[in-house]
Amino acid sequence: MKEEDTALLFNLCRMAGHKNPESIARTIQSWEQAFQLVQFPLDGVIAEFGPGVSPKIQLALKSTPFIGKLVLIDTNQQALAAQNIVAGLSRPNFEVETFQENLFDIPFDRFDLITANHLIDDL
């Protein structure tokens, strides 16, 4: 993760009262490694289902040459607002779109890659 993104993450965690930003940083690093191994179009469309308020996928993608579109789908409007704030602060090289939808109402075939960190994170 880039130094400025690490600083942003730690500041956001501090403001949110999260006690262990290092664990979030480690998860972001794991996603960075996963994105290096997975082949996907760098100008494609990546979806994240249920991102919650944590920008793990968004910050991990910044370490890649991805220039496409990240589509964040969640039923929680506050979570999506938080994701939009992070996108505004971190200024990724890709577009970030948010949709307040039930993920089963979205046609999956419009995405080149689907992620679901928050859903997996709680397992």
C-alpha distance (Angstrom), angle and dihedral (degrees) to the residues before:
residue distance angle dihedral
M1 . . .
K2 3.78 . .
E3 3.79 117.0 .
E4 3.81 94.2 -115.0
D5 3.83 90.7 50.6
T6 3.80 91.0 50.2
A7 3.80 89.6 51.8
L8 3.81 90.3 48.1
L9 3.80 91.5 49.3
F10 3.80 93.3 49.5
N11 3.83 91.6 47.4
L12 3.80 91.7 49.4
C13 3.80 90.9 48.5
R14 3.79 90.7 49.8
M15 3.82 92.0 50.2
A16 3.82 91.2 47.1
G17 3.80 93.0 47.4
H18 3.80 93.9 -116.5
K19 3.79 107.1 160.5
N20 3.80 100.4 -157.8
P21 3.81 114.8 43.3
E22 3.80 89.3 159.2
S23 3.81 90.3 70.3
I24 3.80 90.6 53.3
A25 3.82 90.3 48.0
R26 3.82 89.9 52.4
T27 3.80 91.1 51.8
I28 3.81 90.3 49.7
Q29 3.81 88.9 51.9
S30 3.81 89.8 51.4
W31 3.80 89.8 53.0
E32 3.81 90.2 47.7
Q33 3.81 88.5 55.9
A34 3.80 91.8 46.4
F35 3.81 91.7 51.6
Q36 3.81 89.1 53.2
L37 3.81 90.2 56.0
V38 3.81 98.7 43.4
Q39 3.78 120.1 78.1
F40 3.77 113.3 -136.4
P41 3.81 133.4 147.8
L42 3.80 108.5 -87.2
D43 3.79 88.9 -143.0
G44 3.79 93.6 42.2
V45 3.77 135.0 107.6
I46 3.80 120.0 -92.2
A47 3.79 121.6 -171.0
E48 3.76 127.5 -155.8
F49 3.78 113.8 -162.2
G50 3.79 115.9 -149.9
P51 3.82 99.5 -6.0
G52 3.79 94.8 172.1
V53 3.79 113.8 -165.9
S54 3.80 96.6 -47.8
P55 3.82 114.7 101.0
K56 3.81 95.3 -155.3
I57 3.80 97.1 130.0
Q58 3.78 92.9 39.5
L59 3.82 93.2 52.8
A60 3.82 93.5 41.0
L61 3.81 91.5 53.9
K62 3.80 89.6 54.4
S63 3.81 88.3 69.5
T64 3.81 90.1 60.1
P65 3.81 130.2 69.7
F66 3.84 88.6 -109.9
I67 3.83 112.0 146.3
G68 3.80 100.8 165.3
K69 3.77 130.0 89.2
L70 3.82 130.3 -62.7
V71 3.80 111.0 -155.3
L72 3.80 114.3 -160.9
I73 3.81 114.9 -161.1
D74 3.79 121.2 -170.9
T75 3.78 137.2 142.8
N76 3.82 90.9 -136.4
Q77 3.82 112.3 86.2
Q78 3.83 92.2 -165.6
A79 3.81 90.6 56.7
L80 3.79 90.6 50.8
A81 3.81 91.2 48.0
A82 3.82 88.9 53.5
Q83 3.82 90.0 50.7
N84 3.81 90.4 51.3
I85 3.81 90.4 51.3
V86 3.81 90.4 52.7
A87 3.81 90.9 48.6
G88 3.79 89.6 51.7
L89 3.79 92.7 48.8
S90 3.81 98.2 41.4
R91 3.83 97.1 40.9
P92 3.82 98.9 -150.9
N93 3.81 121.8 -156.6
F94 3.79 88.6 -119.2
E95 3.77 135.2 64.5
V96 3.80 118.9 -98.0
E97 3.82 118.9 -154.0
T98 3.78 125.4 -179.6
F99 3.78 127.8 -157.3
Q100 3.78 127.7 -173.5
E101 3.78 97.2 -145.2
N102 3.75 142.7 125.8
L103 3.80 103.2 -100.1
F104 3.81 91.3 -131.7
D105 3.82 89.6 62.0
I106 3.81 91.0 61.1
P107 3.83 121.1 89.6
F108 3.81 103.5 -121.0
D109 3.80 93.9 -157.4
R110 3.81 91.9 74.9
F111 3.82 90.3 71.1
D112 3.79 129.6 79.3
L113 3.81 92.2 -160.0
I114 3.80 133.1 12.4
T115 3.80 123.6 -154.9
A116 3.79 131.1 -179.0
N117 3.79 108.5 -177.0
H118 3.80 98.1 158.1
L119 3.80 91.6 49.5
I120 3.81 91.1 50.6
D121 3.80 94.6 38.4
D122 3.80 93.0 68.6
L123 3.81 94.8 53.6
